[in-house]
Amino acid sequence: MHRPNIGRKLRLGLIVAGALIAIKIAEYFVGVDINPGATPYLVVLALIAAWAILNYFMHISELWSGVTELGEEITGPVQKED
């Protein structure tokens, strides 16, 4: 049975968390400038942060991957026995 490399996953999580911190710092400095032209930049930064959270921490992509928790491919609907 294949076991995931926990160290690699933790390292990736820390890298993503660091990137989110950097994005939040950038949002702060862009947001301090009370300029109506800053709004599109804030929206882009927020969308990038939301994607990272959904993908790396909430694992939203696994909903569409076709893989069960045991790592087996879904072959179709479960059939009832008579």
mmCIF file as gemmi writes it, N, C-alpha and C atoms, coordinates in Angstrom:
data_model
loop_
_atom_site.group_PDB
_atom_site.id
_atom_site.type_symbol
_atom_site.label_atom_id
_atom_site.label_alt_id
_atom_site.label_comp_id
_atom_site.label_asym_id
_atom_site.label_entity_id
_atom_site.label_seq_id
_atom_site.pdbx_PDB_ins_code
_atom_site.Cartn_x
_atom_site.Cartn_y
_atom_site.Cartn_z
_atom_site.occupancy
_atom_site.B_iso_or_equiv
_atom_site.pdbx_formal_charge
_atom_site.auth_seq_id
_atom_site.auth_asym_id
_atom_site.pdbx_PDB_model_num
ATOM 1 N N . MET Axp A 1 ? 0.84 -1.178 0 1 0 ? 1 A 1
ATOM 2 C CA . MET Axp A 1 ? 0 0 0 1 0 ? 1 A 1
ATOM 3 C C . MET Axp A 1 ? 0.888 1.245 0 1 0 ? 1 A 1
ATOM 4 N N . HIS Axp A 2 ? 0.57 2.184 -0.833 1 0 ? 2 A 1
ATOM 5 C CA . HIS Axp A 2 ? 1.367 3.396 -0.985 1 0 ? 2 A 1
ATOM 6 C C . HIS Axp A 2 ? 1.019 4.392 0.118 1 0 ? 2 A 1
ATOM 7 N N . ARG Axp A 3 ? 2.037 4.849 0.827 1 0 ? 3 A 1
ATOM 8 C CA . ARG Axp A 3 ? 1.813 5.857 1.869 1 0 ? 3 A 1
ATOM 9 C C . ARG Axp A 3 ? 2.341 7.197 1.371 1 0 ? 3 A 1
ATOM 10 N N . PRO Axp A 4 ? 1.539 8.253 1.52 1 0 ? 4 A 1
ATOM 11 C CA . PRO Axp A 4 ? 2.003 9.569 1.056 1 0 ? 4 A 1
ATOM 12 C C . PRO Axp A 4 ? 3.175 10.063 1.897 1 0 ? 4 A 1
ATOM 13 N N . ASN Axp A 5 ? 4.041 10.801 1.277 1 0 ? 5 A 1
ATOM 14 C CA . ASN Axp A 5 ? 5.187 11.376 1.962 1 0 ? 5 A 1
ATOM 15 C C . ASN Axp A 5 ? 4.708 12.573 2.774 1 0 ? 5 A 1
ATOM 16 N N . ILE Axp A 6 ? 4.566 12.387 4.082 1 0 ? 6 A 1
ATOM 17 C CA . ILE Axp A 6 ? 4.021 13.424 4.96 1 0 ? 6 A 1
ATOM 18 C C . ILE Axp A 6 ? 4.921 14.653 4.986 1 0 ? 6 A 1
ATOM 19 N N . GLY Axp A 7 ? 6.222 14.45 5.005 1 0 ? 7 A 1
ATOM 20 C CA . GLY Axp A 7 ? 7.148 15.579 5.03 1 0 ? 7 A 1
ATOM 21 C C . GLY Axp A 7 ? 6.982 16.486 3.818 1 0 ? 7 A 1
ATOM 22 N N . ARG Axp A 8 ? 6.791 15.867 2.658 1 0 ? 8 A 1
ATOM 23 C CA . ARG Axp A 8 ? 6.599 16.635 1.421 1 0 ? 8 A 1
ATOM 24 C C . ARG Axp A 8 ? 5.298 17.429 1.473 1 0 ? 8 A 1
ATOM 25 N N . LYS Axp A 9 ? 4.241 16.801 1.994 1 0 ? 9 A 1
ATOM 26 C CA . LYS Axp A 9 ? 2.956 17.493 2.092 1 0 ? 9 A 1
ATOM 27 C C . LYS Axp A 9 ? 3.018 18.642 3.094 1 0 ? 9 A 1
ATOM 28 N N . LEU Axp A 10 ? 3.708 18.443 4.211 1 0 ? 10 A 1
ATOM 29 C CA . LEU Axp A 10 ? 3.852 19.516 5.192 1 0 ? 10 A 1
ATOM 30 C C . LEU Axp A 10 ? 4.658 20.677 4.621 1 0 ? 10 A 1
ATOM 31 N N . ARG Axp A 11 ? 5.713 20.355 3.875 1 0 ? 11 A 1
ATOM 32 C CA . ARG Axp A 11 ? 6.527 21.398 3.258 1 0 ? 11 A 1
ATOM 33 C C . ARG Axp A 11 ? 5.697 22.206 2.27 1 0 ? 11 A 1
ATOM 34 N N . LEU Axp A 12 ? 4.887 21.523 1.454 1 0 ? 12 A 1
ATOM 35 C CA . LEU Axp A 12 ? 4.016 22.215 0.503 1 0 ? 12 A 1
ATOM 36 C C . LEU Axp A 12 ? 3.012 23.095 1.238 1 0 ? 12 A 1
ATOM 37 N N . GLY Axp A 13 ? 2.455 22.583 2.337 1 0 ? 13 A 1
ATOM 38 C CA . GLY Axp A 13 ? 1.513 23.381 3.13 1 0 ? 13 A 1
ATOM 39 C C . GLY Axp A 13 ? 2.161 24.632 3.693 1 0 ? 13 A 1
ATOM 40 N N . LEU Axp A 14 ? 3.399 24.519 4.138 1 0 ? 14 A 1
ATOM 41 C CA . LEU Axp A 14 ? 4.104 25.689 4.667 1 0 ? 14 A 1
ATOM 42 C C . LEU Axp A 14 ? 4.422 26.688 3.557 1 0 ? 14 A 1
ATOM 43 N N . ILE Axp A 15 ? 4.771 26.189 2.387 1 0 ? 15 A 1
ATOM 44 C CA . ILE Axp A 15 ? 5.042 27.09 1.259 1 0 ? 15 A 1
ATOM 45 C C . ILE Axp A 15 ? 3.776 27.847 0.874 1 0 ? 15 A 1
ATOM 46 N N . VAL Axp A 16 ? 2.648 27.127 0.807 1 0 ? 16 A 1
ATOM 47 C CA . VAL Axp A 16 ? 1.384 27.776 0.456 1 0 ? 16 A 1
ATOM 48 C C . VAL Axp A 16 ? 0.976 28.771 1.543 1 0 ? 16 A 1
ATOM 49 N N . ALA Axp A 17 ? 1.16 28.409 2.807 1 0 ? 17 A 1
ATOM 50 C CA . ALA Axp A 17 ? 0.84 29.34 3.9 1 0 ? 17 A 1
ATOM 51 C C . ALA Axp A 17 ? 1.709 30.593 3.808 1 0 ? 17 A 1
ATOM 52 N N . GLY Axp A 18 ? 2.989 30.423 3.489 1 0 ? 18 A 1
ATOM 53 C CA . GLY Axp A 18 ? 3.871 31.57 3.298 1 0 ? 18 A 1
ATOM 54 C C . GLY Axp A 18 ? 3.44 32.443 2.138 1 0 ? 18 A 1
ATOM 55 N N . ALA Axp A 19 ? 2.999 31.803 1.047 1 0 ? 19 A 1
ATOM 56 C CA . ALA Axp A 19 ? 2.513 32.569 -0.1 1 0 ? 19 A 1
ATOM 57 C C . ALA Axp A 19 ? 1.249 33.335 0.262 1 0 ? 19 A 1
ATOM 58 N N . LEU Axp A 20 ? 0.373 32.726 1.064 1 0 ? 20 A 1
ATOM 59 C CA . LEU Axp A 20 ? -0.844 33.428 1.502 1 0 ? 20 A 1
ATOM 60 C C . LEU Axp A 20 ? -0.507 34.63 2.383 1 0 ? 20 A 1
ATOM 61 N N . ILE Axp A 21 ? 0.489 34.477 3.224 1 0 ? 21 A 1
ATOM 62 C CA . ILE Axp A 21 ? 0.927 35.609 4.055 1 0 ? 21 A 1
ATOM 63 C C . ILE Axp A 21 ? 1.458 36.728 3.162 1 0 ? 21 A 1
ATOM 64 N N . ALA Axp A 22 ? 2.241 36.372 2.157 1 0 ? 22 A 1
ATOM 65 C CA . ALA Axp A 22 ? 2.77 37.378 1.232 1 0 ? 22 A 1
ATOM 66 C C . ALA Axp A 22 ? 1.64 38.075 0.479 1 0 ? 22 A 1
ATOM 67 N N . ILE Axp A 23 ? 0.625 37.316 0.079 1 0 ? 23 A 1
ATOM 68 C CA . ILE Axp A 23 ? -0.523 37.917 -0.62 1 0 ? 23 A 1
ATOM 69 C C . ILE Axp A 23 ? -1.262 38.873 0.302 1 0 ? 23 A 1
ATOM 70 N N . LYS Axp A 24 ? -1.435 38.489 1.554 1 0 ? 24 A 1
ATOM 71 C CA . LYS Axp A 24 ? -2.135 39.373 2.508 1 0 ? 24 A 1
ATOM 72 C C . LYS Axp A 24 ? -1.333 40.65 2.761 1 0 ? 24 A 1
ATOM 73 N N . ILE Axp A 25 ? -0.03 40.539 2.818 1 0 ? 25 A 1
ATOM 74 C CA . ILE Axp A 25 ? 0.804 41.736 2.983 1 0 ? 25 A 1
ATOM 75 C C . ILE Axp A 25 ? 0.664 42.639 1.763 1 0 ? 25 A 1
ATOM 76 N N . ALA Axp A 26 ? 0.675 42.028 0.579 1 0 ? 26 A 1
ATOM 77 C CA . ALA Axp A 26 ? 0.49 42.814 -0.65 1 0 ? 26 A 1
ATOM 78 C C . ALA Axp A 26 ? -0.892 43.469 -0.665 1 0 ? 26 A 1
ATOM 79 N N . GLU Axp A 27 ? -1.927 42.735 -0.217 1 0 ? 27 A 1
ATOM 80 C CA . GLU Axp A 27 ? -3.272 43.318 -0.145 1 0 ? 27 A 1
ATOM 81 C C . GLU Axp A 27 ? -3.295 44.522 0.792 1 0 ? 27 A 1
ATOM 82 N N . TYR Axp A 28 ? -2.573 44.425 1.89 1 0 ? 28 A 1
ATOM 83 C CA . TYR Axp A 28 ? -2.53 45.544 2.826 1 0 ? 28 A 1
ATOM 84 C C . TYR Axp A 28 ? -1.936 46.785 2.166 1 0 ? 28 A 1
ATOM 85 N N . PHE Axp A 29 ? -0.782 46.605 1.525 1 0 ? 29 A 1
ATOM 86 C CA . PHE Axp A 29 ? -0.13 47.768 0.926 1 0 ? 29 A 1
ATOM 87 C C . PHE Axp A 29 ? -0.918 48.323 -0.256 1 0 ? 29 A 1
ATOM 88 N N . VAL Axp A 30 ? -1.589 47.463 -1.018 1 0 ? 30 A 1
ATOM 89 C CA . VAL Axp A 30 ? -2.435 47.951 -2.109 1 0 ? 30 A 1
ATOM 90 C C . VAL Axp A 30 ? -3.673 48.633 -1.523 1 0 ? 30 A 1
ATOM 91 N N . GLY Axp A 31 ? -4.223 48.065 -0.44 1 0 ? 31 A 1
ATOM 92 C CA . GLY Axp A 31 ? -5.425 48.617 0.18 1 0 ? 31 A 1
ATOM 93 C C . GLY Axp A 31 ? -5.19 49.92 0.919 1 0 ? 31 A 1
ATOM 94 N N . VAL Axp A 32 ? -3.981 50.153 1.401 1 0 ? 32 A 1
ATOM 95 C CA . VAL Axp A 32 ? -3.68 51.402 2.104 1 0 ? 32 A 1
ATOM 96 C C . VAL Axp A 32 ? -3.847 52.581 1.161 1 0 ? 32 A 1
ATOM 97 N N . ASP Axp A 33 ? -3.543 52.35 -0.08 1 0 ? 33 A 1
ATOM 98 C CA . ASP Axp A 33 ? -3.723 53.385 -1.095 1 0 ? 33 A 1
ATOM 99 C C . ASP Axp A 33 ? -5.219 53.476 -1.389 1 0 ? 33 A 1
ATOM 100 N N . ILE Axp A 34 ? -5.899 54.444 -0.799 1 0 ? 34 A 1
ATOM 101 C CA . ILE Axp A 34 ? -7.351 54.592 -0.964 1 0 ? 34 A 1
ATOM 102 C C . ILE Axp A 34 ? -7.627 55.218 -2.326 1 0 ? 34 A 1
ATOM 103 N N . ASN Axp A 35 ? -7.345 54.452 -3.324 1 0 ? 35 A 1
ATOM 104 C CA . ASN Axp A 35 ? -7.509 54.904 -4.692 1 0 ? 35 A 1
ATOM 105 C C . ASN Axp A 35 ? -8.511 53.964 -5.364 1 0 ? 35 A 1
ATOM 106 N N . PRO Axp A 36 ? -9.539 54.503 -6.03 1 0 ? 36 A 1
ATOM 107 C CA . PRO Axp A 36 ? -10.5 53.614 -6.693 1 0 ? 36 A 1
ATOM 108 C C . PRO Axp A 36 ? -9.849 52.693 -7.729 1 0 ? 36 A 1
ATOM 109 N N . GLY Axp A 37 ? -8.713 53.069 -8.239 1 0 ? 37 A 1
ATOM 110 C CA . GLY Axp A 37 ? -8.017 52.237 -9.207 1 0 ? 37 A 1
ATOM 111 C C . GLY Axp A 37 ? -7.365 51.014 -8.584 1 0 ? 37 A 1
ATOM 112 N N . ALA Axp A 38 ? -7.313 50.93 -7.241 1 0 ? 38 A 1
ATOM 113 C CA . ALA Axp A 38 ? -6.696 49.79 -6.57 1 0 ? 38 A 1
ATOM 114 C C . ALA Axp A 38 ? -7.641 48.603 -6.448 1 0 ? 38 A 1
ATOM 115 N N . THR Axp A 39 ? -8.915 48.818 -6.658 1 0 ? 39 A 1
ATOM 116 C CA . THR Axp A 39 ? -9.9 47.746 -6.469 1 0 ? 39 A 1
ATOM 117 C C . THR Axp A 39 ? -9.646 46.531 -7.354 1 0 ? 39 A 1
ATOM 118 N N . PRO Axp A 40 ? -9.372 46.669 -8.635 1 0 ? 40 A 1
ATOM 119 C CA . PRO Axp A 40 ? -9.106 45.463 -9.445 1 0 ? 40 A 1
ATOM 120 C C . PRO Axp A 40 ? -7.905 44.658 -8.943 1 0 ? 40 A 1
ATOM 121 N N . TYR Axp A 41 ? -6.882 45.329 -8.444 1 0 ? 41 A 1
ATOM 122 C CA . TYR Axp A 41 ? -5.722 44.629 -7.91 1 0 ? 41 A 1
ATOM 123 C C . TYR Axp A 41 ? -6.088 43.832 -6.663 1 0 ? 41 A 1
ATOM 124 N N . LEU Axp A 42 ? -6.931 44.421 -5.812 1 0 ? 42 A 1
ATOM 125 C CA . LEU Axp A 42 ? -7.375 43.717 -4.615 1 0 ? 42 A 1
ATOM 126 C C . LEU Axp A 42 ? -8.217 42.496 -4.968 1 0 ? 42 A 1
ATOM 127 N N . VAL Axp A 43 ? -9.057 42.631 -5.977 1 0 ? 43 A 1
ATOM 128 C CA . VAL Axp A 43 ? -9.89 41.506 -6.413 1 0 ? 43 A 1
ATOM 129 C C . VAL Axp A 43 ? -9.004 40.37 -6.938 1 0 ? 43 A 1
ATOM 130 N N . VAL Axp A 44 ? -8.011 40.691 -7.728 1 0 ? 44 A 1
ATOM 131 C CA . VAL Axp A 44 ? -7.111 39.664 -8.267 1 0 ? 44 A 1
ATOM 132 C C . VAL Axp A 44 ? -6.358 38.973 -7.136 1 0 ? 44 A 1
ATOM 133 N N . LEU Axp A 45 ? -5.842 39.745 -6.191 1 0 ? 45 A 1
ATOM 134 C CA . LEU Axp A 45 ? -5.131 39.15 -5.059 1 0 ? 45 A 1
ATOM 135 C C . LEU Axp A 45 ? -6.062 38.27 -4.224 1 0 ? 45 A 1
ATOM 136 N N . ALA Axp A 46 ? -7.295 38.706 -4.014 1 0 ? 46 A 1
ATOM 137 C CA . ALA Axp A 46 ? -8.254 37.91 -3.24 1 0 ? 46 A 1
ATOM 138 C C . ALA Axp A 46 ? -8.607 36.606 -3.964 1 0 ? 46 A 1
ATOM 139 N N . LEU Axp A 47 ? -8.745 36.662 -5.278 1 0 ? 47 A 1
ATOM 140 C CA . LEU Axp A 47 ? -9.052 35.451 -6.041 1 0 ? 47 A 1
ATOM 141 C C . LEU Axp A 47 ? -7.892 34.446 -6.006 1 0 ? 47 A 1
ATOM 142 N N . ILE Axp A 48 ? -6.68 34.939 -6.077 1 0 ? 48 A 1
ATOM 143 C CA . ILE Axp A 48 ? -5.512 34.06 -5.99 1 0 ? 48 A 1
ATOM 144 C C . ILE Axp A 48 ? -5.46 33.394 -4.616 1 0 ? 48 A 1
ATOM 145 N N . ALA Axp A 49 ? -5.687 34.178 -3.564 1 0 ? 49 A 1
ATOM 146 C CA . ALA Axp A 49 ? -5.682 33.624 -2.209 1 0 ? 49 A 1
ATOM 147 C C . ALA Axp A 49 ? -6.815 32.613 -2.032 1 0 ? 49 A 1
ATOM 148 N N . ALA Axp A 50 ? -7.99 32.92 -2.547 1 0 ? 50 A 1
ATOM 149 C CA . ALA Axp A 50 ? -9.127 32 -2.424 1 0 ? 50 A 1
ATOM 150 C C . ALA Axp A 50 ? -8.837 30.694 -3.156 1 0 ? 50 A 1
ATOM 151 N N . TRP Axp A 51 ? -8.242 30.767 -4.353 1 0 ? 51 A 1
ATOM 152 C CA . TRP Axp A 51 ? -7.905 29.562 -5.094 1 0 ? 51 A 1
ATOM 153 C C . TRP Axp A 51 ? -6.913 28.695 -4.313 1 0 ? 51 A 1
ATOM 154 N N . ALA Axp A 52 ? -5.9 29.332 -3.73 1 0 ? 52 A 1
ATOM 155 C CA . ALA Axp A 52 ? -4.895 28.577 -2.977 1 0 ? 52 A 1
ATOM 156 C C . ALA Axp A 52 ? -5.526 27.885 -1.773 1 0 ? 52 A 1
ATOM 157 N N . ILE Axp A 53 ? -6.398 28.577 -1.069 1 0 ? 53 A 1
ATOM 158 C CA . ILE Axp A 53 ? -7.056 27.975 0.1 1 0 ? 53 A 1
ATOM 159 C C . ILE Axp A 53 ? -7.95 26.82 -0.33 1 0 ? 53 A 1
ATOM 160 N N . LEU Axp A 54 ? -8.759 27.029 -1.368 1 0 ? 54 A 1
ATOM 161 C CA . LEU Axp A 54 ? -9.663 25.975 -1.837 1 0 ? 54 A 1
ATOM 162 C C . LEU Axp A 54 ? -8.896 24.765 -2.36 1 0 ? 54 A 1
ATOM 163 N N . ASN Axp A 55 ? -7.827 24.996 -3.071 1 0 ? 55 A 1
ATOM 164 C CA . ASN Axp A 55 ? -7.104 23.896 -3.7 1 0 ? 55 A 1
ATOM 165 C C . ASN Axp A 55 ? -6.197 23.149 -2.727 1 0 ? 55 A 1
ATOM 166 N N . TYR Axp A 56 ? -5.408 23.855 -1.93 1 0 ? 56 A 1
ATOM 167 C CA . TYR Axp A 56 ? -4.401 23.206 -1.108 1 0 ? 56 A 1
ATOM 168 C C . TYR Axp A 56 ? -4.868 22.836 0.293 1 0 ? 56 A 1
ATOM 169 N N . PHE Axp A 57 ? -5.826 23.565 0.865 1 0 ? 57 A 1
ATOM 170 C CA . PHE Axp A 57 ? -6.252 23.277 2.229 1 0 ? 57 A 1
ATOM 171 C C . PHE Axp A 57 ? -7.627 22.625 2.288 1 0 ? 57 A 1
ATOM 172 N N . MET Axp A 58 ? -8.522 22.968 1.377 1 0 ? 58 A 1
ATOM 173 C CA . MET Axp A 58 ? -9.853 22.366 1.368 1 0 ? 58 A 1
ATOM 174 C C . MET Axp A 58 ? -9.95 21.218 0.359 1 0 ? 58 A 1
ATOM 175 N N . HIS Axp A 59 ? -8.946 21.044 -0.487 1 0 ? 59 A 1
ATOM 176 C CA . HIS Axp A 59 ? -8.858 19.954 -1.464 1 0 ? 59 A 1
ATOM 177 C C . HIS Axp A 59 ? -10.099 19.876 -2.35 1 0 ? 59 A 1
ATOM 178 N N . ILE Axp A 60 ? -10.568 21.017 -2.808 1 0 ? 60 A 1
ATOM 179 C CA . ILE Axp A 60 ? -11.786 21.082 -3.611 1 0 ? 60 A 1
ATOM 180 C C . ILE Axp A 60 ? -11.626 20.357 -4.935 1 0 ? 60 A 1
ATOM 181 N N . SER Axp A 61 ? -10.421 20.266 -5.462 1 0 ? 61 A 1
ATOM 182 C CA . SER Axp A 61 ? -10.205 19.602 -6.753 1 0 ? 61 A 1
ATOM 183 C C . SER Axp A 61 ? -10.482 18.104 -6.675 1 0 ? 61 A 1
ATOM 184 N N . GLU Axp A 62 ? -10.434 17.529 -5.491 1 0 ? 62 A 1
ATOM 185 C CA . GLU Axp A 62 ? -10.695 16.107 -5.345 1 0 ? 62 A 1
ATOM 186 C C . GLU Axp A 62 ? -12.165 15.761 -5.578 1 0 ? 62 A 1
ATOM 187 N N . LEU Axp A 63 ? -13.035 16.741 -5.553 1 0 ? 63 A 1
ATOM 188 C CA . LEU Axp A 63 ? -14.441 16.476 -5.827 1 0 ? 63 A 1
ATOM 189 C C . LEU Axp A 63 ? -14.657 16.015 -7.257 1 0 ? 63 A 1
ATOM 190 N N . TRP Axp A 64 ? -13.806 16.466 -8.164 1 0 ? 64 A 1
ATOM 191 C CA . TRP Axp A 64 ? -13.962 16.149 -9.569 1 0 ? 64 A 1
ATOM 192 C C . TRP Axp A 64 ? -12.883 15.2 -10.088 1 0 ? 64 A 1
ATOM 193 N N . SER Axp A 65 ? -12.06 14.661 -9.229 1 0 ? 65 A 1
ATOM 194 C CA . SER Axp A 65 ? -10.935 13.852 -9.698 1 0 ? 65 A 1
ATOM 195 C C . SER Axp A 65 ? -11.32 12.409 -10.003 1 0 ? 65 A 1
ATOM 196 N N . GLY Axp A 66 ? -12.445 11.931 -9.502 1 0 ? 66 A 1
ATOM 197 C CA . GLY Axp A 66 ? -12.853 10.56 -9.758 1 0 ? 66 A 1
ATOM 198 C C . GLY Axp A 66 ? -12.103 9.545 -8.927 1 0 ? 66 A 1
ATOM 199 N N . VAL Axp A 67 ? -11.581 9.945 -7.774 1 0 ? 67 A 1
ATOM 200 C CA . VAL Axp A 67 ? -10.834 9.05 -6.91 1 0 ? 67 A 1
ATOM 201 C C . VAL Axp A 67 ? -11.525 9 -5.557 1 0 ? 67 A 1
ATOM 202 N N . THR Axp A 68 ? -11.677 7.786 -5.018 1 0 ? 68 A 1
ATOM 203 C CA . THR Axp A 68 ? -12.282 7.633 -3.706 1 0 ? 68 A 1
ATOM 204 C C . THR Axp A 68 ? -11.232 7.84 -2.634 1 0 ? 68 A 1
ATOM 205 N N . GLU Axp A 69 ? -11.643 7.747 -1.381 1 0 ? 69 A 1
ATOM 206 C CA . GLU Axp A 69 ? -10.696 7.926 -0.28 1 0 ? 69 A 1
ATOM 207 C C . GLU Axp A 69 ? -9.641 6.838 -0.264 1 0 ? 69 A 1
ATOM 208 N N . LEU Axp A 70 ? -9.964 5.66 -0.758 1 0 ? 70 A 1
ATOM 209 C CA . LEU Axp A 70 ? -9.011 4.556 -0.764 1 0 ? 70 A 1
ATOM 210 C C . LEU Axp A 70 ? -8.072 4.596 -1.953 1 0 ? 70 A 1
ATOM 211 N N . GLY Axp A 71 ? -8.26 5.563 -2.841 1 0 ? 71 A 1
ATOM 212 C CA . GLY Axp A 71 ? -7.387 5.698 -3.983 1 0 ? 71 A 1
ATOM 213 C C . GLY Axp A 71 ? -7.814 4.863 -5.172 1 0 ? 71 A 1
ATOM 214 N N . GLU Axp A 72 ? -8.993 4.275 -5.132 1 0 ? 72 A 1
ATOM 215 C CA . GLU Axp A 72 ? -9.486 3.479 -6.245 1 0 ? 72 A 1
ATOM 216 C C . GLU Axp A 72 ? -10.311 4.37 -7.163 1 0 ? 72 A 1
ATOM 217 N N . GLU Axp A 73 ? -10.21 4.11 -8.452 1 0 ? 73 A 1
ATOM 218 C CA . GLU Axp A 73 ? -11.002 4.899 -9.389 1 0 ? 73 A 1
ATOM 219 C C . GLU Axp A 73 ? -12.463 4.504 -9.282 1 0 ? 73 A 1
ATOM 220 N N . ILE Axp A 74 ? -13.322 5.478 -9.443 1 0 ? 74 A 1
ATOM 221 C CA . ILE Axp A 74 ? -14.755 5.219 -9.402 1 0 ? 74 A 1
ATOM 222 C C . ILE Axp A 74 ? -15.152 4.618 -10.75 1 0 ? 74 A 1
ATOM 223 N N . THR Axp A 75 ? -15.731 3.445 -10.702 1 0 ? 75 A 1
ATOM 224 C CA . THR Axp A 75 ? -16.066 2.755 -11.942 1 0 ? 75 A 1
ATOM 225 C C . THR Axp A 75 ? -17.52 2.957 -12.354 1 0 ? 75 A 1
ATOM 226 N N . GLY Axp A 76 ? -18.309 3.484 -11.499 1 0 ? 76 A 1
ATOM 227 C CA . GLY Axp A 76 ? -19.719 3.713 -11.834 1 0 ? 76 A 1
ATOM 228 C C . GLY Axp A 76 ? -20.567 3.664 -10.579 1 0 ? 76 A 1
ATOM 229 N N . PRO Axp A 77 ? -21.883 3.789 -10.757 1 0 ? 77 A 1
ATOM 230 C CA . PRO Axp A 77 ? -22.752 3.79 -9.587 1 0 ? 77 A 1
ATOM 231 C C . PRO Axp A 77 ? -22.797 2.405 -8.932 1 0 ? 77 A 1
ATOM 232 N N . VAL Axp A 78 ? -23.04 2.405 -7.641 1 0 ? 78 A 1
ATOM 233 C CA . VAL Axp A 78 ? -23.153 1.153 -6.9 1 0 ? 78 A 1
ATOM 234 C C . VAL Axp A 78 ? -24.475 0.507 -7.272 1 0 ? 78 A 1
ATOM 235 N N . GLN Axp A 79 ? -24.42 -0.771 -7.614 1 0 ? 79 A 1
ATOM 236 C CA . GLN Axp A 79 ? -25.627 -1.479 -8.023 1 0 ? 79 A 1
ATOM 237 C C . GLN Axp A 79 ? -26.197 -2.25 -6.849 1 0 ? 79 A 1
ATOM 238 N N . LYS Axp A 80 ? -27.509 -2.174 -6.688 1 0 ? 80 A 1
ATOM 239 C CA . LYS Axp A 80 ? -28.176 -2.876 -5.606 1 0 ? 80 A 1
ATOM 240 C C . LYS Axp A 80 ? -28.362 -4.343 -5.97 1 0 ? 80 A 1
ATOM 241 N N . GLU Axp A 81 ? -28.193 -5.185 -4.951 1 0 ? 81 A 1
ATOM 242 C CA . GLU Axp A 81 ? -28.431 -6.608 -5.162 1 0 ? 81 A 1
ATOM 243 C C . GLU Axp A 81 ? -29.897 -6.907 -4.869 1 0 ? 81 A 1
ATOM 244 N N . ASP Axp A 82 ? -30.499 -7.793 -5.649 1 0 ? 82 A 1
ATOM 245 C CA . ASP Axp A 82 ? -31.898 -8.155 -5.419 1 0 ? 82 A 1
ATOM 246 C C . ASP Axp A 82 ? -32.056 -9.171 -4.327 1 0 ? 82 A 1
